[in-house]
Amino acid sequence: MKIIYYDKNIIVAVKPAGVISTDEPGGMPSLLREALGDENADIRTVHRLDQVVSGLMVFAQNAETASELSRQIRCGEFEKTYIAVVRGVPEERKGRMEDILLRSKEQRKTFVVNKPCRGSQEAILDYELLSSNGELSMVKIDLITGRTHQIRAQFTHRRMPLVGDRKYGGRDDGCNIALWSYCLGFTNPSTGRPISLKVKPPKEYPWTEFSLAVYP
């Protein structure tokens, strides 16, 4: 378990692909307790990543910190930046995607729909093209809303599925989904000081198709 930051109130760690975010057997809190050598440690999930997605997550170590971090998320004070590799090239180098999403419980997928309906939610993200080789593109994504499978659904709707996304992309690229929680920005509840942490994706396909110099 790779721990990036630790103090008495918070832990920031890298979630591996295939690990769940919540406090269940084999989940991130459980793995963090094992890494800390304290099976009774109070580790609380305040935000989630899809099980197949990797990258930075922050965890609270007490109820007060969990409450404050949750408030920052609700109020839009918690910044989450992702890096993704998609098939195709966005029409504009920078842009905003605004859609209406509907979650299908039966298919366990999220879809873009034409108009609001029962259970639908507004979804907004900003993106920036970092690099492209014509077939694949690396994009930076700032989430404005945080809907289930939002990034995957919005890019797939525009015929730019994420590499390795078997659920939405419809193909097997022989790699994990190319979606990485790259940067977290929030206020440390104990000190009141801003924290901004970044970790680059692993050196494996498809990340190796692009120069390290393109990362913001």
N, C-alpha and C positions, 0 to 999 in steps of 0.2 A: 504494500500500500504506500503510495507516494504522497506524503504530507507536505504541503507547500507552506502553510502558515499555521501556527498554533499559539494560543494564549489560554487563559483560564476560562474564557467565555466562548471562543469560536475555534473551529478547525476548518481549514481549507485543504481539500485533497483532490486528487485526480481519480475520477470514477472510471474503472475499466469497462469496456464493452461487455455486455452479458450480465452485468451486476445490477440488481434493482436498487433504487434510490432509498426505499423506505426500510423501516426497522422490522425486518423479517429475517428468518434464517438465511444466511448468505448475503444479506443486504449490506449496504454501505455502513450503517451504524454498527452492525455486528463485526464487520471487517476492521473498522476503526478501533473498536474496543480490543480486538485481538492485537492490532498493531501497537496500541498503547499499553498492553499488558494488564488491562483492568476490565474484567468482564462485567463490572457493575457501573462503569462510566455512563454518565448521562449524556447521550448523543442524540440530538433531535434533528430530523430532516425539516428544512424550511422551504426548500424548492426541489424540483425534480428534473431528472433527465430520463428520456426513454431508456428502457433497458439496453437497447442496442447502441446507444449513443455514449460517447466517452468525453472526458474533459473535466474542467474545474467545477467543484461544488463546495458550498460552505455549509457547515453544520453548527448548530448551537449546542452549548454544554449546560444550559439551564433554561428554565421556563421564561425568565425575564428576557434573556437574549433572543430566544426563539420568537417571543412576542414582538420585540422591536424589529428584528429582521423581517418578520412577516408584514409588519406595518410599512416598512420601507418598500417592500415588493408591491403591496396594495397601492401605495401612493406614488409609484413610479420613480422612486428614489434609488432603486436597486438596478444597476446596469448589467445586462447580460449580452455579451458579444460572442457570436459563433463564427467559425470558419467552415465553409463547406466546399466540396468539389462536385460540380454538376455537369451533366452532359449538355452540350450546346453552349451558346454564348448569349448573354442578355442583350437585348436591343439597345439599351442605354447603359452607359458605364456606371451611373448612379441612379437610384430610383427608389420609389416606395411601392410596396404591394399592399393593396387594401382589398379585402375579400370578406365574404360571409361564409363561414364554415359550419358544417353540420356533421356531427359525429354519429356514425352508425355502430350501435352496440353489437348488432349481429355480425357485421364484417370486421369489427374492431379497427375501423379506418375512419379518417376524416376527409370530407369532400367539400369542394367549393360549390356553392349553390348560387343561383341567379338573384334571389331575393330573400329577405328575412322570413323565417318560418319558425314554428314551435321548436325550441331547442337550439336554434342557430345562434352563432356568436360572431361579432365583428373581429377581424384579424388584421393586424397591421404590422409590417416590418419594413425597415430600411435596409437596402443592400448596396454594396460597392464592389465592382469587378476589380480584383487584384491582379489577375493574370489569366491568360488563355492560350491554348495551343491550337485553337480552332475546333477541336473535338471536345476537350474538357476545359472547364473554367473554374478558377478558385474565386470564391466570393466571400466578403465579410458581411455579416448579418447582425443588425441591431434589432432586437425584439422590442416592439412597442407594446404588444399584447403577448400573453403567454398561453396559447391554446394547445390542446393535445395534438401532437403531430403537425403543428402549424407550418413549420418550415418545409417539411416534407410534402405536405398537401399543396401549399401555395406554389412551390417550384414545379412540382409534377403537373399541376394544372396548366402551367405555361410551357409544357413540354421540355422541361429541364430537370428531369429526375436526378436525385442525388446518386452518385456512384455508390454501389454496394447496397442500395436500398431495395432489397428483394420484395418488400411488402408493397412499395409504391412504384418502384422503377420497372418492375416486370422482367428483370434479368439478373443473372448471377455473375458478378464481376470478380468473384474469387477474393473478396476482401470485406472487412467490416464497413458499415455505412460511413461515408465520408462526411460526417458531421461532428464537429469538435467544439466543446464549450471552451472558448479561447481566453476570454477575459471576464472577470467579475469586478464590479465597482460598487462599493457601499460604504456606509459610515460605521466604524467600529463602535458598537454599543457601549463598550466600557471606557473608551477614550474620547469619543466624539470626533475622532480624526478620520478623514477619508482613507480608504484602502482600495488600491487598484492592482490586481494581480493578473499576470498573463503566463500562459504555458503553451508552447507550440505543439502541434500534433506529432505523433511518432514518425520516425524515418522509415516509412513503408508506403507501398502503393495505396492510394493514388497521390499521396502527399509528396512523394519523391518526384513527381512529374513537374514540380515547380521549384524555383529557387527560393532559398530561405530569405533572400533579400526582399521578397514581395510582402512579407508579413508586416502589418502596421505596428 
